[in-house]
Amino acid sequence: MGPITEADQISDIAFGFMGSKTLFVALDHQIFTHLSKGAGDADEIAVKTGLHRDRAETLLTGLAGLGLLTVEEGRFANAPGAEAFLVHGAKYDFGDYLRLQVGQQMYALIHQLGAAIAGRMPANATASYEDWFEDAEEARLYSESQHAGSLGPARQVTRKVDLSDAKTLLDVGGGTGAFAITLCDAFPELTATVVDFPNVAKLGRGYVEEAGLSDRISYVDGNALRTDWPGGQDIVMMSYLLSGVPGAEHETLIRRAYETLAPGGRLLVHDFVVEADRSGPKLAALWQLQHTAFTPEARSVDVAGLEHLLGANGFAEVETIEMIPQMTKLCVGRRSA
């Protein structure tokens, strides 16, 4: 994103909360799912959603203004992107991730950002994932929505990294097992162990059982920063882990990964990563900042710094691969044989 030159560009930033909240409300009322069956006017959508006709029309108009809907002669229809990604049950649907985790949880926590940046977090603030996930309901809401959000990147890993020679995978902070399940499906010889908080692990075992992989995927309950990891692994996976822990823990995690891997094993780090010159991309930078709101000691990670961190801790053949455009990258390194 280039330097801003106009006042309306500043307004787009300042008023961005309006657009995001409009999207969340539309998802709550299944607007895109209703419109996937065909275009409709305000009266028809009001009947389908149970909303007052005038409020339905105002919401539809806002969505059209955002480009999420098209409108012709008073009839609204899904834009191509909304049809592909926001219709419930669609192949690439991630609406629940946006509606639940981002809309209900992250959106609420962003109010802590000012205090976190200033270093004046109140005593009752949420200050870590461990603190947050001690509440079983918060852990459930986050984990179930994140599961949907992680399936896409997990599928990308299967296409971009050949793991056919790997037999064991350790997914550190692996949540409900989206990566472990997807990778084990793609590579039949692979078995996996996932380390995560007890309230998350409990949910993850359900997903694993549903996938029919309970004989190949197991869990270790605990905080990944303090819990012992099983050794001799062919692959160590860390997805969204570095962005969610204090920056001072990064080197310890990378060093532990090296020690946990068998000779020739690989470390895969998937996270929000900005370019080496820190000019962006915007979404990666903002997600890093968002994490600071509830992990005040979190550290922004850039490509050069991450590759140096792996190299300084013994990894070779280090490379960084684009994952979610403008948002995440995958850094891969190999332990020497």
MOJOBEL-V812549 format. One record per residue. N is the residue number from 1. SS is DSSP state (hx for helix, st for strand, lp for the rest). PSI is psi as a letter, one per 30 degrees, with the letter a starting at -180 (none if undefined). NEAR is the number of other ideal C-beta (glycine too) atoms within 8 Angstrom. Layout:
n->(N,N)
ss->(SS,SS)
psi->(PSI,PSI)
near->(NEAR,NEAR)
This chain:
n->(1,2,3,4,5,6,7,8,9,10,11,12,13,14,15,16,17,18,19,20,21,22,23,24,25,26,27,28,29,30,31,32,33,34,35,36,37,38,39,40,41,42,43,44,45,46,47,48,49,50,51,52,53,54,55,56,57,58,59,60,61,62,63,64,65,66,67,68,69,70,71,72,73,74,75,76,77,78,79,80,81,82,83,84,85,86,87,88,89,90,91,92,93,94,95,96,97,98,99,100,101,102,103,104,105,106,107,108,109,110,111,112,113,114,115,116,117,118,119,120,121,122,123,124,125,126,127,128,129,130,131,132,133,134,135,136,137,138,139,140,141,142,143,144,145,146,147,148,149,150,151,152,153,154,155,156,157,158,159,160,161,162,163,164,165,166,167,168,169,170,171,172,173,174,175,176,177,178,179,180,181,182,183,184,185,186,187,188,189,190,191,192,193,194,195,196,197,198,199,200,201,202,203,204,205,206,207,208,209,210,211,212,213,214,215,216,217,218,219,220,221,222,223,224,225,226,227,228,229,230,231,232,233,234,235,236,237,238,239,240,241,242,243,244,245,246,247,248,249,250,251,252,253,254,255,256,257,258,259,260,261,262,263,264,265,266,267,268,269,270,271,272,273,274,275,276,277,278,279,280,281,282,283,284,285,286,287,288,289,290,291,292,293,294,295,296,297,298,299,300,301,302,303,304,305,306,307,308,309,310,311,312,313,314,315,316,317,318,319,320,321,322,323,324,325,326,327,328,329,330,331,332,333,334,335,336,337)
ss->(lp,lp,lp,lp,lp,lp,hx,hx,hx,hx,hx,hx,hx,hx,lp,hx,hx,hx,hx,hx,hx,hx,hx,hx,hx,hx,hx,hx,lp,lp,hx,hx,hx,hx,hx,lp,lp,lp,lp,st,lp,hx,hx,hx,hx,hx,hx,hx,hx,lp,lp,lp,hx,hx,hx,hx,hx,hx,hx,hx,hx,hx,hx,hx,hx,hx,lp,lp,st,st,st,st,lp,lp,st,st,st,st,lp,hx,hx,hx,hx,hx,hx,lp,lp,lp,lp,lp,lp,lp,lp,lp,hx,hx,hx,hx,hx,hx,hx,hx,hx,hx,hx,hx,hx,hx,hx,hx,hx,hx,hx,hx,hx,hx,hx,hx,lp,lp,lp,lp,lp,lp,lp,lp,lp,lp,hx,hx,hx,hx,hx,lp,lp,hx,hx,hx,hx,hx,hx,hx,hx,hx,hx,hx,hx,hx,hx,hx,hx,hx,hx,hx,hx,hx,hx,hx,hx,hx,lp,lp,lp,lp,lp,lp,lp,st,st,st,st,st,lp,lp,lp,lp,lp,hx,hx,hx,hx,hx,hx,hx,hx,hx,lp,lp,lp,lp,st,st,st,st,st,st,lp,hx,hx,hx,hx,hx,hx,hx,hx,hx,hx,hx,hx,hx,lp,lp,lp,lp,lp,lp,st,st,st,st,st,lp,lp,lp,lp,lp,lp,lp,lp,lp,lp,lp,st,st,st,st,st,st,st,lp,lp,hx,hx,hx,lp,st,hx,hx,hx,hx,hx,hx,hx,hx,hx,hx,hx,hx,hx,hx,st,st,st,st,st,st,st,st,st,st,st,st,lp,st,lp,lp,lp,lp,lp,lp,lp,hx,hx,hx,hx,hx,hx,hx,hx,hx,hx,hx,lp,lp,lp,lp,lp,st,lp,lp,lp,st,hx,hx,hx,hx,hx,hx,hx,hx,hx,hx,lp,lp,st,st,st,st,st,st,st,st,lp,lp,lp,lp,lp,st,st,st,st,st,st,st,st,lp,lp)
psi->(k,l,k,k,f,l,e,f,e,e,e,e,e,e,g,f,f,e,e,e,e,e,e,e,e,e,e,e,g,h,e,e,e,e,f,f,f,l,l,l,l,e,e,e,e,e,e,e,f,g,l,k,e,e,e,e,e,e,e,e,e,e,e,e,e,f,g,f,l,l,k,j,h,g,k,k,l,k,l,e,e,e,e,e,f,g,k,k,f,l,e,g,k,g,e,e,e,e,e,d,e,e,e,f,d,e,e,e,f,f,f,f,e,e,e,e,e,f,g,h,k,l,f,g,l,j,g,l,e,e,e,e,g,f,j,e,e,e,e,e,e,e,e,e,e,e,e,e,f,f,e,e,e,e,e,e,e,f,f,f,k,j,g,f,f,k,f,k,k,j,j,k,h,g,b,g,g,e,e,e,e,e,e,e,e,f,j,f,f,k,l,l,k,k,k,l,k,e,f,e,e,e,e,e,e,e,e,e,e,e,f,h,g,f,f,f,k,l,k,j,k,l,k,f,f,f,k,k,k,k,a,g,k,e,k,k,k,j,k,g,e,e,f,g,l,k,e,f,f,e,e,e,e,e,e,e,e,e,f,f,k,l,k,f,l,k,k,j,j,k,l,j,k,l,l,e,g,g,f,a,l,e,e,e,e,e,e,e,e,e,f,f,f,g,i,f,g,l,k,k,k,l,e,e,e,e,e,e,e,e,e,f,g,f,k,l,h,k,l,k,k,k,c,j,k,g,e,l,l,j,k,k,l,k,k,k,none)
near->(4,3,3,6,4,6,5,6,9,9,8,8,7,6,8,8,6,7,9,11,10,12,13,14,9,12,15,8,9,9,13,16,9,11,15,10,4,6,7,10,8,12,7,8,16,13,7,8,11,5,10,6,9,7,8,13,10,8,14,14,9,9,14,12,6,10,6,13,14,8,10,7,3,6,9,14,11,13,10,6,8,13,12,9,11,15,14,9,5,11,3,7,12,11,12,12,12,13,12,13,13,13,15,10,12,9,11,7,11,9,7,12,11,7,10,13,7,6,6,5,10,6,4,3,10,8,8,8,10,8,8,12,12,7,8,6,6,10,15,10,12,13,13,12,14,13,13,12,10,13,10,10,13,13,9,11,15,12,5,8,10,4,13,6,5,13,6,12,17,14,14,13,12,15,14,12,16,15,14,16,14,13,16,15,8,7,11,4,6,14,9,16,14,15,14,13,12,7,12,13,13,8,13,16,10,9,13,14,9,6,9,5,12,8,3,8,14,6,12,12,8,10,7,12,8,5,10,4,12,9,6,6,15,12,15,14,14,14,14,10,13,13,12,10,13,8,8,8,9,12,9,9,15,14,9,9,12,12,7,12,14,8,7,9,13,14,17,14,13,14,13,13,12,14,9,7,4,9,5,10,10,8,9,15,12,8,11,14,10,11,12,12,12,14,13,9,7,13,9,9,13,11,12,7,9,14,11,8,11,14,10,6,10,7,13,9,7,11,7,12,10,6,11,8,4,8,10,11,12,15,16,14,13,11,15,7,4)
